Amino acid sequence: MSGHGAPQPLTAHRGGPLTGTAQVPGDKSISHRALILGAMAVGETKIAGLLEGRDVLDTGRAMTALGADVVSHGAGRWSVHGVGVGGFAEPETVIDCGNSGTGVRLLMGAVATHDFATTFTGDASLNGRPMGRVTDPLALFGARAVGRSGGRLPLTLVGAASPVPARYATPVPSAQVKSAVLLAGLNAPGETVVIEREATRDHSERMLAGFGATVTTEASREGRMITLQGRPELVPQEITVPRDPSSAAFPVCAALIVEGSDVLVPNIGLNPTRAGLFETLREMGADLTYESPRVEGGEPVADLRARFSPDMKGIEVPPGRAASMIDEYPILSVVAAFAEGVTGMPGVAELRVKESDRIDAMATGLRASGVTVEDGPDWWRVTGRGPAGVPGGTTVAARLDHRVAMSFLCLGLAARDRVTVDDAGPIATSFPAFEPLMRDLGARFTRPE
């Protein structure tokens, strides 16, 4: 039984080429942040292109519970009437974040420096994920977490009555942890500093500056140092959310492995802290081009064209690139299965604590599909079988993980025999239009009778 109801199996079959234009949804990371910072500004923030998946909608409901006025105007257009920094009200109900690790961790940061208690919960997958990596630095501000063993949800965060600014060096690269600390620092006096040894996605820094916060970034001997001046008055914005590179990864990668494919994915965000997958694919020999590069809303964007690429070769992905593509390793491993040679993916311990243990989930499903995979605590290697060389013919467990489910459905479109995902329901958390979008490109999916 899944956290969203009865399992929804879905089968992908080998068929004709994928062709056409894929209008993928708005960026999930930016959508979460737009709602949260809009709620912390004074006045009305207008958002276009918001991702309307379950994860983001749960964040919108949380903002309402905290006192902001969040309104949908249809077709991805939303408005948020904010309450200002420090203006959140104690919620009357438990905040349910569904499947979203990003949502819950950012929300914890946003309320950590408010003098009230907030209780968070989620679905079965989220409730099994560790939250200590966020609650530990939030304790530096004076917040206190009370929850299940291992710092798991359900968890109550008691905000600091008299918050103090914090200085925190992230032990592992994590944009979620960095962002939680910066959001907490908004309602603390003085300077809050986050130091990261490896750069992670910088949407929070960009958007904080856009809303009027004073944020500086500089290199230091300790690493990349981000400094935020506390207690600003955030100014409402008009935000156009670029399309999500993590969602674009699926039609792009499917086009690379399905014979004869040619797919255009317009208006994709190419923030350098997010574009590691596309850089890696090009190094492997993928026919992937950027068309009409431009800047929109402070974020670099372009139209991506992906064509069938039968000559891709396995590579060793630099471990320093992991932070810029951590969510894309599952679909990269599928592409690697259709390349020649070995693709090594080191420095990815973070994958063990995502919505599922993604290394184990993907390795298990790939092996069942006839692909050789080796793995360790923070690395894995996929030995490719070349174009059209993956047998398939199996049913894989998605483990309540939307990216695992979509990755194996893409694999099934190019494997010799069908691939069934035991539960495609979690896909709605991030990419509710995945199935119809892929069908429009020519993907062949079936559901059991």
Backbone hydrogen bonds in HBPLUS format (Angstrom, degrees):
<---DONOR---> <-ACCEPTOR-->    atom                        ^
c    i                          cat <-CA-CA->   ^        H-A-AA   ^      H-
h    n   atom  resd res      DA  || num        DHA   H-A  angle D-A-AA Bond
n    s   type  num  typ     dist DA aas  dist angle  dist       angle   num
A0002-SER N   A0005-GLY O   3.23 MM   3  5.41 137.6  2.43 165.4 163.3     1
A0005-GLY N   A0002-SER O   3.35 MM   3  5.41 171.0  2.36 106.3 108.8     2
A0424-ALA N   A0008-GLN O   2.72 MM 416  5.38 174.1  1.72 135.4 136.0     3
A0010-LEU N   A0421-VAL O   3.08 MM 411  5.44 153.7  2.15 148.0 155.8     4
A0421-VAL N   A0010-LEU O   2.82 MM 411  5.44 169.3  1.83 165.3 164.1     5
A0011-THR N   A0446-THR O   2.86 MM 435  5.20 165.7  1.88 164.3 166.5     6
A0446-THR N   A0011-THR O   2.89 MM 435  5.20 152.1  1.97 142.9 151.6     7
A0012-ALA N   A0419-VAL O   2.87 MM 407  5.45 170.1  1.88 156.6 156.4     8
A0419-VAL N   A0012-ALA O   3.06 MM 407  5.45 158.2  2.11 152.2 159.2     9
A0013-HIS N   A0444-ARG O   2.95 MM 431  5.50 159.9  1.99 165.1 167.4    10
A0262-ASP N   A0018-LEU O   2.88 MM 244  6.32 151.8  1.96 159.1 168.0    11
A0019-THR N   A0441-LEU O   2.92 MM 422  5.10 154.3  1.99 141.4 142.5    12
A0264-LEU N   A0020-GLY O   3.00 MM 244  6.34 163.0  2.03 154.3 159.8    13
A0022-ALA N   A0264-LEU O   2.82 MM 242  6.19 161.2  1.86 160.4 166.7    14
A0244-ASP N   A0025-PRO O   2.92 MM 219  6.15 164.9  1.94 156.3 157.4    15
A0027-ASP N   A0242-PRO O   2.75 MM 215  5.85 151.4  1.83 167.5 158.8    16
A0031-SER N   A0027-ASP O   2.95 MM   4  6.04 151.4  2.03 143.1 152.0    17
A0032-HIS N   A0028-LYS O   3.02 MM   4  6.24 167.9  2.03 156.9 157.7    18
A0033-ARG N   A0029-SER O   3.29 MM   4  6.50 168.4  2.30 144.5 147.6    19
A0034-ALA N   A0030-ILE O   2.83 MM   4  5.97 152.3  1.91 150.3 158.2    20
A0035-LEU N   A0031-SER O   3.20 MM   4  6.43 161.0  2.24 152.5 155.6    21
A0036-ILE N   A0032-HIS O   3.12 MM   4  6.40 164.7  2.14 152.3 156.7    22
A0037-LEU N   A0033-ARG O   2.87 MM   4  5.90 171.9  1.87 154.1 156.8    23
A0038-GLY N   A0034-ALA O   2.91 MM   4  5.72 145.8  2.03 133.9 144.4    24
A0039-ALA N   A0035-LEU O   3.02 MM   4  6.16 144.9  2.15 138.3 146.8    25
A0040-MET N   A0036-ILE O   3.16 MM   4  6.45 125.8  2.47 134.7 148.9    26
A0040-MET N   A0037-LEU O   3.08 MM   3  4.88 134.7  2.29  91.8 104.7    27
A0041-ALA N   A0038-GLY O   3.37 MM   3  5.23 159.4  2.41  96.7 102.6    28
A0083-VAL N   A0039-ALA O   2.90 MM  44  5.97 161.8  1.93 147.0 140.9    29
A0084-GLY N   A0041-ALA O   3.00 MM  43  4.50 132.4  2.23 124.1 117.8    30
A0042-VAL N   A0234-LEU O   3.24 MM 192  6.36 159.3  2.28 152.1 148.1    31
A0082-GLY N   A0043-GLY O   2.86 MM  39  5.46 155.7  1.92 161.0 153.2    32
A0045-THR N   A0080-VAL O   2.82 MM  35  5.11 166.3  1.84 147.8 150.0    33
A0080-VAL N   A0045-THR O   2.83 MM  35  5.11 154.1  1.89 148.1 156.1    34
A0046-LYS N   A0237-GLN O   2.89 MM 191  6.38 146.9  2.00 151.8 161.7    35
A0239-ILE N   A0046-LYS O   2.77 MM 193  6.22 162.2  1.80 164.3 168.4    36
A0047-ILE N   A0078-TRP O   2.79 MM  31  5.09 173.8  1.79 154.3 154.9    37
A0078-TRP N   A0047-ILE O   2.82 MM  31  5.09 160.6  1.85 149.2 155.9    38
A0048-ALA N   A0239-ILE O   2.76 MM 191  6.17 161.0  1.80 163.9 170.2    39
A0241-VAL N   A0048-ALA O   2.89 MM 193  6.19 171.4  1.90 167.4 165.5    40
A0049-GLY N   A0076-GLY O   3.00 MM  27  4.71 111.7  2.49 108.3 125.2    41
A0050-LEU N   A0076-GLY O   3.04 MM  26  4.90 154.1  2.11 142.7 134.4    42
A0057-LEU N   A0053-GLY O   3.02 MM   4  6.20 166.4  2.04 159.8 164.3    43
A0054-ARG N   A0428-ALA O   3.22 MM 374  6.31 166.2  2.24 136.1 139.0    44
A0058-ASP N   A0054-ARG O   2.85 MM   4  6.01 150.7  1.94 151.7 158.8    45
A0055-ASP N   A0429-THR O   3.11 MM 374  5.14 164.9  2.14 126.3 131.0    46
A0059-THR N   A0055-ASP O   3.22 MM   4  6.61 146.6  2.34 139.8 148.5    47
A0059-THR N   A0056-VAL O   3.03 MM   3  5.03 117.4  2.44  94.2 109.7    48
A0060-GLY N   A0056-VAL O   2.93 MM   4  6.32 152.4  2.01 149.8 157.9    49
A0061-ARG N   A0057-LEU O   2.94 MM   4  6.26 154.5  2.01 148.0 154.2    50
A0062-ALA N   A0058-ASP O   2.98 MM   4  6.24 147.9  2.09 141.2 150.4    51
A0063-MET N   A0059-THR O   3.00 MM   4  6.34 150.6  2.08 148.3 155.4    52
A0064-THR N   A0060-GLY O   3.14 MM   4  6.48 152.0  2.22 144.8 152.0    53
A0065-ALA N   A0061-ARG O   2.95 MM   4  6.26 156.5  2.01 147.3 153.8    54
A0066-LEU N   A0062-ALA O   3.02 MM   4  6.27 133.2  2.24 140.8 153.2    55
A0066-LEU N   A0063-MET O   3.19 MM   3  5.06 130.6  2.44  90.8 104.0    56
A0068-ALA N   A0063-MET O   3.00 MM   5  5.52 153.1  2.08 155.1 147.0    57
A0067-GLY N   A0064-THR O   3.01 MM   3  5.22 162.8  2.04 109.0 113.9    58
A0089-ALA N   A0066-LEU O   2.85 MM  23  5.08 170.0  1.86 136.2 139.6    59
A0069-ASP N   A0081-HIS O   3.21 MM  12  4.98 167.9  2.22 136.8 140.3    60
A0081-HIS N   A0069-ASP O   2.86 MM  12  4.98 165.4  1.88 143.6 147.8    61
A0071-VAL N   A0079-SER O   2.91 MM   8  5.31 168.9  1.92 159.2 162.5    62
A0079-SER N   A0071-VAL O   2.91 MM   8  5.31 155.3  1.98 150.7 158.3    63
A0073-HIS N   A0077-ARG O   2.73 MM   4  5.29 165.6  1.75 164.6 161.0    64
A0077-ARG N   A0074-GLY O   3.08 MM   3  5.56 159.9  2.12 115.5 121.9    65
A0087-GLY N   A0084-GLY O   2.99 MM   3  5.19 154.7  2.06 133.2 131.0    66
A0095-ILE N   A0119-THR O   2.82 MM  24  6.08 166.3  1.84 172.7 168.2    67
A0121-THR N   A0095-ILE O   2.95 MM  26  6.29 150.0  2.04 157.5 157.2    68
A0097-CYS N   A0121-THR O   2.91 MM  24  6.22 170.9  1.92 153.4 150.3    69
A0100-SER N   A0097-CYS O   3.03 MM   3  5.77 162.1  2.06 150.5 148.4    70
A0123-ASP N   A0098-GLY O   2.68 MM  25  4.95 162.6  1.70 133.1 130.4    71
A0104-VAL N   A0100-SER O   3.19 MM   4  6.32 172.5  2.19 145.0 146.7    72
A0105-ARG N   A0101-GLY O   3.15 MM   4  6.13 163.4  2.18 144.8 149.7    73
A0106-LEU N   A0102-THR O   3.00 MM   4  6.08 165.6  2.02 156.8 160.9    74
A0107-LEU N   A0103-GLY O   2.96 MM   4  6.03 159.9  2.00 149.7 156.1    75
A0108-MET N   A0104-VAL O   2.92 MM   4  6.07 152.4  2.00 143.7 150.9    76
A0109-GLY N   A0105-ARG O   3.22 MM   4  6.46 156.1  2.28 141.2 146.6    77
A0110-ALA N   A0106-LEU O   2.97 MM   4  6.28 155.5  2.03 148.5 155.5    78
A0111-VAL N   A0107-LEU O   3.09 MM   4  6.34 147.2  2.20 151.5 158.0    79
A0112-ALA N   A0108-MET O   3.02 MM   4  5.85 125.6  2.32 142.6 155.8    80
A0114-HIS N   A0111-VAL O   3.04 MM   3  5.35 147.9  2.15 126.1 122.1    81
A0160-ALA N   A0112-ALA O   2.88 MM  48  6.28 160.7  1.91 151.0 149.5    82
A0116-PHE N   A0114-HIS O   2.85 MM   2  5.79 136.3  2.05 107.5  94.2    83
A0159-GLY N   A0116-PHE O   2.90 MM  43  5.36 166.5  1.92 145.9 145.1    84
A0118-THR N   A0157-LEU O   2.94 MM  39  5.30 155.4  2.00 138.8 146.2    85
A0157-LEU N   A0118-THR O   2.75 MM  39  5.30 163.9  1.78 159.6 157.9    86
A0120-PHE N   A0155-LEU O   2.75 MM  35  5.37 167.3  1.76 161.8 162.4    87
A0155-LEU N   A0120-PHE O   2.98 MM  35  5.37 154.3  2.04 148.4 156.7    88
A0127-ASN N   A0123-ASP O   2.90 MM   4  6.00 162.9  1.92 161.0 166.2    89
A0128-GLY N   A0125-SER O   3.11 MM   3  5.43 154.8  2.17 106.8 114.6    90
A0129-ARG N   A0126-LEU O   3.05 MM   3  5.31 167.2  2.07 113.3 117.2    91
A0131-MET N   A0151-GLY O   3.14 MM  20  5.23 136.8  2.34 119.0 131.5    92
A0134-VAL N   A0131-MET O   2.96 MM   3  5.57 155.7  2.02 116.4 123.8    93
A0135-THR N   A0131-MET O   2.95 MM   4  6.22 172.2  1.95 158.1 160.0    94
A0136-ASP N   A0132-GLY O   2.90 MM   4  5.50 157.3  1.95 141.2 145.3    95
A0138-LEU N   A0134-VAL O   3.15 MM   4  6.33 156.5  2.21 150.6 157.8    96
A0139-ALA N   A0135-THR O   3.03 MM   4  6.14 130.4  2.29 137.3 147.8    97
A0139-ALA N   A0136-ASP O   3.16 MM   3  5.30 137.7  2.34 100.0 111.6    98
A0140-LEU N   A0137-PRO O   3.00 MM   3  5.39 148.0  2.11 106.5 115.8    99
A0141-PHE N   A0138-LEU O   3.12 MM   3  5.55 148.9  2.22 108.5 116.4   100
A0143-ALA N   A0138-LEU O   3.40 MM   5  5.79 154.4  2.47 141.8 135.3   101
A0142-GLY N   A0139-ALA O   2.97 MM   3  4.95 143.9  2.10  98.8 110.2   102
A0164-VAL N   A0141-PHE O   3.29 MM  23  5.02 149.7  2.39 120.0 128.8   103
A0144-ARG N   A0158-VAL O   2.90 MM  14  5.05 155.6  1.96 140.2 148.3   104
A0158-VAL N   A0144-ARG O   2.70 MM  14  5.05 173.1  1.70 162.7 160.4   105
A0146-VAL N   A0156-THR O   2.82 MM  10  5.19 158.6  1.87 152.3 159.6   106
A0156-THR N   A0146-VAL O   2.77 MM  10  5.19 174.7  1.77 154.5 154.3   107
A0148-ARG N   A0152-ARG O   3.23 MM   4  5.15 149.3  2.33 160.1 153.4   108
A0151-GLY N   A0148-ARG O   3.09 MM   3  5.64 129.1  2.36 143.3 142.6   109
A0193-VAL N   A0166-ALA O   2.87 MM  27  6.34 157.4  1.92 152.4 159.5   110
A0168-TYR N   A0193-VAL O   2.84 MM  25  6.25 159.4  1.89 153.0 158.6   111
A0195-ILE N   A0168-TYR O   2.80 MM  27  6.16 157.4  1.85 148.3 151.9   112
A0170-THR N   A0195-ILE O   2.89 MM  25  6.25 148.0  1.99 160.7 170.6   113
A0178-LYS N   A0174-SER O   3.11 MM   4  6.31 173.9  2.11 151.6 153.6   114
A0179-SER N   A0175-ALA O   2.89 MM   4  5.88 161.2  1.93 142.0 147.9   115
A0180-ALA N   A0176-GLN O   2.93 MM   4  6.09 154.4  1.99 145.2 152.4   116
A0181-VAL N   A0177-VAL O   3.04 MM   4  6.31 161.5  2.08 156.2 160.0   117
A0182-LEU N   A0178-LYS O   3.02 MM   4  6.32 160.4  2.06 151.3 156.8   118
A0183-LEU N   A0179-SER O   2.86 MM   4  6.04 160.5  1.90 152.5 157.7   119
A0184-ALA N   A0180-ALA O   2.98 MM   4  6.18 154.3  2.05 144.9 152.0   120
A0185-GLY N   A0181-VAL O   2.93 MM   4  6.14 148.7  2.03 143.2 152.4   121
A0186-LEU N   A0183-LEU O   3.27 MM   3  5.36 147.8  2.38  98.0 106.9   122
A0187-ASN N   A0184-ALA O   3.29 MM   3  6.11 144.6  2.43 119.2 124.2   123
A0188-ALA N   A0185-GLY O   3.21 MM   3  4.97 165.1  2.24 106.6 106.1   124
A0231-ARG N   A0186-LEU O   2.62 MM  45  5.23 154.0  1.68 135.2 144.5   125
A0230-GLY N   A0190-GLY O   2.77 MM  40  5.30 160.1  1.81 156.7 163.7   126
A0192-THR N   A0228-LEU O   2.95 MM  36  5.24 160.7  1.98 152.6 156.5   127
A0228-LEU N   A0192-THR O   2.85 MM  36  5.24 164.4  1.88 156.8 162.2   128
A0194-VAL N   A0226-ILE O   2.88 MM  32  5.18 160.4  1.91 150.7 157.2   129
A0226-ILE N   A0194-VAL O   2.78 MM  32  5.18 172.7  1.79 162.6 164.1   130
A0196-GLU N   A0224-ARG O   2.88 MM  28  5.21 161.5  1.92 147.0 151.1   131
A0224-ARG N   A0196-GLU O   2.82 MM  28  5.21 149.3  1.91 159.7 150.9   132
A0206-ARG N   A0202-ASP O   3.09 MM   4  6.34 170.4  2.09 159.2 161.8   133
A0207-MET N   A0203-HIS O   2.88 MM   4  5.97 164.9  1.90 150.9 155.4   134
A0208-LEU N   A0204-SER O   2.79 MM   4  5.85 161.4  1.83 153.0 158.6   135
A0209-ALA N   A0205-GLU O   3.10 MM   4  6.23 163.8  2.13 146.3 150.5   136
A0210-GLY N   A0206-ARG O   3.00 MM   4  6.25 150.6  2.09 140.3 149.2   137
A0211-PHE N   A0207-MET O   2.96 MM   4  6.22 142.7  2.10 148.0 156.8   138
A0213-ALA N   A0208-LEU O   2.96 MM   5  5.38 155.5  2.02 154.1 146.2   139
A0212-GLY N   A0209-ALA O   3.02 MM   3  5.11 155.6  2.08 103.5 111.0   140
A0235-VAL N   A0211-PHE O   2.68 MM  24  5.10 167.6  1.69 153.0 154.0   141
A0229-GLN N   A0214-THR O   3.08 MM  15  5.54 159.8  2.12 157.7 163.4   142
A0216-THR N   A0227-THR O   2.97 MM  11  5.26 158.5  2.01 147.5 154.5   143
A0227-THR N   A0216-THR O   2.87 MM  11  5.26 162.7  1.90 152.4 158.3   144
A0218-GLU N   A0225-MET O   2.99 MM   7  5.36 155.7  2.05 144.3 152.1   145
A0225-MET N   A0218-GLU O   2.81 MM   7  5.36 173.8  1.82 168.3 167.1   146
A0220-SER N   A0223-GLY O   2.90 MM   3  5.13 141.5  2.05 134.9 147.2   147
A0223-GLY N   A0220-SER O   3.12 MM   3  5.13 134.5  2.33  97.0 109.3   148
A0243-ARG N   A0267-ASN O   3.12 MM  24  5.95 153.2  2.20 173.8 166.0   149
A0269-GLY N   A0243-ARG O   3.07 MM  26  5.84 172.3  2.08 155.4 153.3   150
A0247-SER N   A0244-ASP O   3.18 MM   3  5.29 125.8  2.49  99.1 112.0   151
A0248-ALA N   A0244-ASP O   2.88 MM   4  6.14 159.4  1.92 151.9 158.8   152
A0249-ALA N   A0245-PRO O   3.03 MM   4  6.08 132.1  2.27 134.6 145.0   153
A0250-PHE N   A0247-SER O   3.20 MM   3  6.00 153.3  2.27 119.8 124.1   154
A0252-VAL N   A0248-ALA O   3.06 MM   4  6.07 164.5  2.09 163.1 167.6   155
A0253-CYS N   A0249-ALA O   2.87 MM   4  5.78 164.2  1.90 140.2 145.5   156
A0254-ALA N   A0250-PHE O   2.93 MM   4  5.96 158.6  1.97 149.4 156.1   157
A0255-ALA N   A0251-PRO O   3.00 MM   4  6.06 155.0  2.07 141.4 147.6   158
A0256-LEU N   A0252-VAL O   3.18 MM   4  6.52 144.4  2.31 142.5 152.2   159
A0257-ILE N   A0254-ALA O   3.20 MM   3  5.44 137.7  2.39 101.9 112.6   160
A0258-VAL N   A0254-ALA O   3.04 MM   4  6.07 132.7  2.27 152.3 164.2   161
A0309-SER N   A0256-LEU O   2.95 MM  53  5.07 176.3  1.95 132.2 131.0   162
A0261-SER N   A0258-VAL O   3.23 MM   3  5.90 152.5  2.31 147.9 146.7   163
A0308-PHE N   A0261-SER O   3.01 MM  47  5.03 152.6  2.08 137.4 134.6   164
A0263-VAL N   A0306-ALA O   2.89 MM  43  5.33 166.6  1.90 158.6 160.9   165
A0306-ALA N   A0263-VAL O   2.84 MM  43  5.33 165.9  1.86 160.6 164.2   166
A0265-VAL N   A0304-LEU O   2.66 MM  39  5.02 165.5  1.68 156.2 161.5   167
A0304-LEU N   A0265-VAL O   2.86 MM  39  5.02 167.2  1.87 143.5 139.7   168
A0268-ILE N   A0302-ALA O   2.79 MM  34  5.50 153.8  1.86 164.9 158.7   169
A0302-ALA N   A0268-ILE O   3.09 MM  34  5.50 141.3  2.25 137.1 148.0   170
A0270-LEU N   A0300-PRO O   2.66 MM  30  5.29 179.6  1.66 148.5 148.3   171
A0274-ARG N   A0271-ASN O   2.72 MM   3  5.33 160.5  1.76 129.8 132.6   172
A0279-GLU N   A0275-ALA O   3.26 MM   4  6.56 159.7  2.31 154.4 160.2   173
A0276-GLY N   A0324-SER O   3.40 MM  48  5.04 150.9  2.49 121.9 120.5   174
A0280-THR N   A0276-GLY O   2.94 MM   4  6.12 157.6  1.99 149.0 155.3   175
A0281-LEU N   A0277-LEU O   2.84 MM   4  6.12 162.3  1.87 159.0 163.4   176
A0282-ARG N   A0278-PHE O   3.10 MM   4  6.25 158.5  2.15 143.5 148.7   177
A0283-GLU N   A0279-GLU O   3.09 MM   4  6.36 149.1  2.19 143.0 151.5   178
A0284-MET N   A0280-THR O   3.02 MM   4  6.35 136.5  2.22 143.5 155.8   179
A0284-MET N   A0281-LEU O   3.07 MM   3  5.02 127.3  2.36  92.9 107.1   180
A0286-ALA N   A0281-LEU O   2.97 MM   5  5.39 163.2  2.00 145.6 143.3   181
A0285-GLY N   A0282-ARG O   3.04 MM   3  5.06 151.6  2.12  99.2 108.2   182
A0313-LYS N   A0284-MET O   2.80 MM  29  5.05 155.0  1.86 142.3 149.5   183
A0307-ARG N   A0287-ASP O   3.04 MM  20  5.46 157.1  2.10 155.8 162.5   184
A0289-THR N   A0305-ARG O   3.00 MM  16  5.31 159.9  2.04 148.8 154.5   185
A0305-ARG N   A0289-THR O   2.97 MM  16  5.31 162.4  2.01 152.0 156.9   186
A0291-GLU N   A0303-ASP O   2.68 MM  12  4.89 164.3  1.70 153.3 158.1   187
A0303-ASP N   A0291-GLU O   2.78 MM  12  4.89 175.1  1.78 158.1 157.5   188
A0294-ARG N   A0301-VAL O   2.87 MM   7  5.46 160.1  1.91 160.7 160.2   189
A0301-VAL N   A0294-ARG O   2.79 MM   7  5.46 170.2  1.80 153.2 155.4   190
A0296-GLU N   A0299-GLU O   2.94 MM   3  5.40 168.4  1.95 152.6 150.2   191
A0299-GLU N   A0296-GLU O   3.03 MM   3  5.40 165.5  2.05 115.7 119.4   192
A0340-GLU N   A0312-MET O   3.00 MM  28  6.39 158.5  2.04 139.8 144.3   193
A0314-GLY N   A0340-GLU O   2.74 MM  26  5.83 157.1  1.79 157.5 153.4   194
A0344-GLY N   A0315-ILE O   2.90 MM  29  6.37 144.6  2.03 136.4 147.9   195
A0317-VAL N   A0344-GLY O   2.88 MM  27  5.99 167.4  1.90 160.5 158.2   196
A0321-ARG N   A0318-PRO O   2.98 MM   3  5.53 162.7  2.01 118.0 123.7   197
A0322-ALA N   A0319-PRO O   3.15 MM   3  5.53 165.6  2.17 113.8 118.3   198
A0324-SER N   A0321-ARG O   3.02 MM   3  5.61 139.5  2.19 115.9 126.5   199
A0325-MET N   A0322-ALA O   3.06 MM   3  5.38 166.2  2.08 114.1 118.2   200
A0328-GLU N   A0325-MET O   2.86 MM   3  5.23 149.3  1.96 113.3 123.5   201
A0332-LEU N   A0328-GLU O   2.93 MM   4  6.11 153.5  2.00 153.3 162.0   202
A0333-SER N   A0329-TYR O   2.88 MM   4  6.01 152.7  1.95 151.9 157.1   203
A0334-VAL N   A0331-ILE O   3.13 MM   3  5.06 128.6  2.41  93.6 107.0   204
A0335-VAL N   A0331-ILE O   3.14 MM   4  6.54 159.1  2.19 150.3 154.4   205
A0336-ALA N   A0332-LEU O   2.82 MM   4  6.10 160.3  1.86 153.7 160.0   206
A0337-ALA N   A0333-SER O   3.13 MM   4  6.30 135.4  2.34 131.0 141.0   207
A0337-ALA N   A0334-VAL O   3.09 MM   3  5.15 128.6  2.36  96.3 109.7   208
A0338-PHE N   A0335-VAL O   2.92 MM   3  5.39 145.6  2.04 111.3 121.2   209
A0339-ALA N   A0336-ALA O   3.18 MM   3  5.02 160.0  2.23  99.8 105.9   210
A0385-ARG N   A0337-ALA O   2.81 MM  48  5.81 171.9  1.82 140.0 139.2   211
A0386-GLY N   A0339-ALA O   2.96 MM  47  4.63 146.9  2.07 134.3 127.6   212
A0384-GLY N   A0341-GLY O   2.78 MM  43  5.29 163.9  1.81 152.0 150.0   213
A0343-THR N   A0382-VAL O   2.92 MM  39  5.32 163.8  1.94 151.9 156.5   214
A0382-VAL N   A0343-THR O   3.01 MM  39  5.32 159.8  2.05 147.1 151.1   215
A0345-MET N   A0380-TRP O   2.84 MM  35  5.36 153.5  1.91 165.3 174.1   216
A0380-TRP N   A0345-MET O   3.22 MM  35  5.36 138.5  2.40 117.4 129.2   217
A0347-GLY N   A0378-ASP O   2.88 MM  31  5.37 107.4  2.42 152.4 171.6   218
A0348-VAL N   A0378-ASP O   2.93 MM  30  4.89 163.4  1.96 128.9 130.0   219
A0351-LEU N   A0348-VAL O   2.98 MM   3  5.75 154.9  2.05 121.1 127.1   220
A0352-ARG N   A0349-ALA O   2.93 MM   3  5.64 159.4  1.97 121.2 127.5   221
A0353-VAL N   A0350-GLU O   3.13 MM   3  5.74 161.6  2.16 117.0 122.2   222
A0358-ARG N   A0351-LEU O   2.89 MM   7  5.33 143.6  2.02 159.2 148.1   223
A0358-ARG N   A0356-SER O   2.98 MM   2  5.29 111.3  2.46 109.5  91.9   224
A0361-ALA N   A0357-ASP O   2.86 MM   4  6.06 165.0  1.88 158.6 163.7   225
A0362-MET N   A0358-ARG O   2.98 MM   4  5.85 166.3  2.00 139.4 143.6   226
A0363-ALA N   A0359-ILE O   2.85 MM   4  5.87 161.1  1.89 149.1 155.6   227
A0364-THR N   A0360-ASP O   2.89 MM   4  5.86 162.1  1.92 146.2 151.2   228
A0365-GLY N   A0361-ALA O   3.17 MM   4  6.31 164.6  2.20 142.6 146.9   229
A0366-LEU N   A0362-MET O   2.82 MM   4  5.90 161.2  1.85 154.1 159.6   230
A0367-ARG N   A0363-ALA O   2.97 MM   4  6.04 160.8  2.00 145.9 151.2   231
A0368-ALA N   A0364-THR O   3.09 MM   4  6.29 156.3  2.15 143.3 149.9   232
A0369-SER N   A0365-GLY O   3.06 MM   4  6.25 127.4  2.34 133.5 147.2   233
A0369-SER N   A0366-LEU O   2.99 MM   3  4.90 131.3  2.24  93.3 107.5   234
A0371-VAL N   A0366-LEU O   2.94 MM   5  5.28 161.4  1.97 141.7 140.8   235
A0370-GLY N   A0367-ARG O   3.00 MM   3  5.12 162.7  2.03 107.3 111.9   236
A0392-GLY N   A0369-SER O   2.98 MM  23  4.16 163.0  2.01 133.4 129.8   237
A0383-THR N   A0372-THR O   3.01 MM  11  5.44 173.9  2.01 159.7 161.0   238
A0374-GLU N   A0381-ARG O   2.97 MM   7  5.18 158.2  2.01 145.9 153.1   239
A0381-ARG N   A0374-GLU O   2.79 MM   7  5.18 158.3  1.83 148.6 152.1   240
A0376-GLY N   A0379-TRP O   2.84 MM   3  5.17 166.4  1.86 147.4 145.5   241
A0389-GLY N   A0386-GLY O   3.08 MM   3  5.25 146.5  2.20 135.9 130.2   242
A0416-ARG N   A0390-VAL O   2.92 MM  26  6.28 163.5  1.94 163.4 168.9   243
A0417-ASP N   A0391-PRO O   2.95 MM  26  6.01 133.1  2.18 140.3 153.8   244
A0393-GLY N   A0418-ARG O   2.76 MM  25  5.02 131.7  2.00 133.0 148.7   245
A0420-THR N   A0394-THR O   2.94 MM  26  6.33 167.2  1.96 154.4 158.7   246
A0396-VAL N   A0420-THR O   2.80 MM  24  6.26 159.2  1.84 169.0 172.0   247
A0422-ASP N   A0396-VAL O   2.96 MM  26  6.08 161.4  2.00 174.8 176.8   248
A0401-ASP N   A0398-ALA O   3.06 MM   3  5.55 148.9  2.16 112.7 121.6   249
A0405-ALA N   A0401-ASP O   3.06 MM   4  6.33 164.6  2.08 155.7 160.1   250
A0406-MET N   A0402-HIS O   3.03 MM   4  6.26 169.5  2.04 151.5 153.6   251
A0407-SER N   A0403-ARG O   2.99 MM   4  5.97 154.5  2.06 139.7 147.2   252
A0408-PHE N   A0404-VAL O   3.13 MM   4  6.37 163.9  2.15 154.2 156.5   253
A0409-LEU N   A0405-ALA O   3.11 MM   4  6.35 148.1  2.22 146.7 156.0   254
A0410-CYS N   A0406-MET O   3.02 MM   4  6.26 151.5  2.10 147.1 153.9   255
A0411-LEU N   A0407-SER O   3.00 MM   4  6.34 152.1  2.08 143.3 151.6   256
A0412-GLY N   A0408-PHE O   2.99 MM   4  6.19 153.2  2.06 142.2 148.3   257
A0413-LEU N   A0410-CYS O   3.13 MM   3  5.33 140.4  2.30 102.0 112.7   258
A0414-ALA N   A0411-LEU O   3.06 MM   3  5.63 155.8  2.12 115.6 122.5   259
A0415-ALA N   A0411-LEU O   2.96 MM   4  6.06 135.5  2.16 151.4 164.9   260
A0427-ILE N   A0424-ALA O   3.11 MM   3  5.76 158.0  2.16 120.5 127.0   261
A0428-ALA N   A0425-GLY O   3.18 MM   3  6.18 162.6  2.22 130.6 132.2   262
A0429-THR N   A0426-PRO O   2.95 MM   3  5.64 165.8  1.97 121.7 126.3   263
A0430-SER N   A0427-ILE O   3.20 MM   3  6.05 149.5  2.30 122.6 127.3   264
A0431-PHE N   A0427-ILE O   2.92 MM   4  5.74 168.3  1.93 171.8 171.1   265
A0434-PHE N   A0431-PHE O   2.97 MM   3  5.41 163.5  2.00 125.9 126.5   266
A0437-LEU N   A0433-ALA O   2.91 MM   4  5.83 161.0  1.94 160.5 166.8   267
A0438-MET N   A0434-PHE O   2.92 MM   4  6.05 167.1  1.94 157.1 160.5   268
A0439-ARG N   A0435-GLU O   2.93 MM   4  6.10 157.7  1.98 152.6 159.5   269
A0440-ASP N   A0436-PRO O   2.94 MM   4  6.10 154.2  2.01 145.8 152.1   270
A0441-LEU N   A0437-LEU O   3.24 MM   4  6.60 136.1  2.45 138.8 150.0   271
A0441-LEU N   A0438-MET O   3.12 MM   3  5.11 130.0  2.38  94.9 108.1   272
A0443-ALA N   A0438-MET O   2.91 MM   5  5.32 160.8  1.95 145.5 139.5   273
A0442-GLY N   A0439-ARG O   2.90 MM   3  5.00 145.6  2.02 101.6 112.8   274
